Amino acid sequence: PGHSVIAWFGRLPPEQTRLMRLAYIAMISFIDFQIGRLLTFLEYERLLNDTLIIFTSDHGDMMGDHCLHRKTYAYEGSARIPLLIRYPKGWDLPTGAFEHVVGLQDIMPTILEAAGIEPPEGVTGRSLFAAIRGEPWREFIHGEHSPCYCLEEAMHYLTDGREKYIWFPARSEELFFDLSSDRQERHNLANDPEHRERVELWRRRLVNLLAKRGDGFSDGKRLLPRPQWWSAVVEEKL
């Protein structure tokens, strides 16, 4: 009531929010059921033990968190996605839950390593098997989204899975969350004096990272606001 069916923000009545989330959970259950059908077929055909299975998703959905809907955001509801790997039988690799921060750019190199193929030049991701084997891994990961639903929500963010720094270029605003104690990202610590050094550390990391691209977000010393709409196309200049 009162919102377009494609609205990207807005507070819904509690009952409508509950029904929306129930439908979302039902779709996840449906996906689980279909994966079960696939695994059952592979087992029936005696292919399961020879198959590498990787399950992930392109994004989550805010489902009303922060009064937001749909995707594109740096918040956990949109950016934190499932990633499960099942080895073929006989693969001697560690198992369990891993704390490494990874992204979708790592999926293709992982599949290529399993197939014995070198990744093409310029690929920014790495094979997840390197992290699983305990090899040196990235400290943090960078995500971004150009203007989509509106200019002001476009952002860059960095996270190591324990802390998250978000910067909105159009409104030159920072968010900083301690994910270890605030997974729902309810408490912005960007202006908290006790976290000043941590915020400065993450800001410097983003300044250095974006300076390498040369596309107007950083001059190597500070982050540069972008009050005008910009393209999603980025040509990295190293």
Secondary structure, 3 states (H helix, E strand, C coil): CCCCCCCCECCCCHHHHHHHHHHHHHHHHHHHHHHHHHHHHHHHCCCHHHCCEEEECCCCCCCCHHHECCCCCCCHHHHCCCEEEECCCCCCCCCCCCCCCCCHHHHHHHHHHHCCCCCCCCCCCCCHHHHHCCCCCCCCEEEEECCCCCHHHCEEEEECCCEEEEEECCCCEEEEEECCCCCCCCCCCCCCHHHHHHHHHHHHHHHHHHHCCCCCCECCCCECCCCCCCCCCCCCCC
